[in-house]
Amino acid sequence: LYDIAGKEVLSCQTNFTASANACTGLFDLDWPTNGTCFAKLELRNKSHKLISQNFYWYAKNDEQLQELNSLQTVKLKGSLNSHRDTNQTVIVAKLTNSASTPALSIKLTLRDGNTGERILPAYYDDNYFSLLPGESRQIRIECSAPEAKVQLDLSGWNIQNSTIL
C-alpha cells in the first residue's frame, strides 16, 4: 500500500499454490481510513518472474478521492526503439517516472512522426497504467505500418502531455 504521495506504508508477500481456472483467496487488505491510497499487487511465479500486476486507487469516500486532484503534474521520461518483424513494426517504449509523485492512468497513443496521424490498428501490451515514483515500465506496441518515423504521445490523470520521438 502507498499513500497519496507514493510513499510505501505497508508491504506483504505470501507464497501459495493455486489451481488453474480457480479463485484462490490469499489475504484481506486492510485499507487505511484516512485519505486516498494506492495498492499495487504483483503476481510472480516460482522464479519471481512477473506474471500480472494491478494498481488500485482507494478512498473511504468521494471527498477523500478529491485529493487526487491535488497531485503534482508528472513529466515522464522515455525512449523508443522500433524494428520491422516479419509483417509488422514493433515499437518498444521505456517509460520512467522520475518524479516524487505517482503518475496515474498513463495513456499512450502511437502516431506517425511525419504527419501526426494516429497509427491504427496498434496493439499495446499495456495502456492506461500507473507508475509509482522511481518506477519504470517497458511497453511493446505492434502495428502494420511500415517502419517509419513514429512518435508516442503521453497523457493521463496528472501527466504532463508530451511526445517521445
PyMOL commands that set and color helices and strands:
alter all, ss='L'
color gray80, all
select helices_A, chain A and resi 62-70
alter helices_A, ss='H'
color red, helices_A
select strands_A, chain A and resi 2-3+37-44+50-58+77-85+88-96+103-112+122-124+129-131+136-143+150-155+162-164
alter strands_A, ss='S'
color yellow, strands_A
deselect
rebuild
show_as cartoon
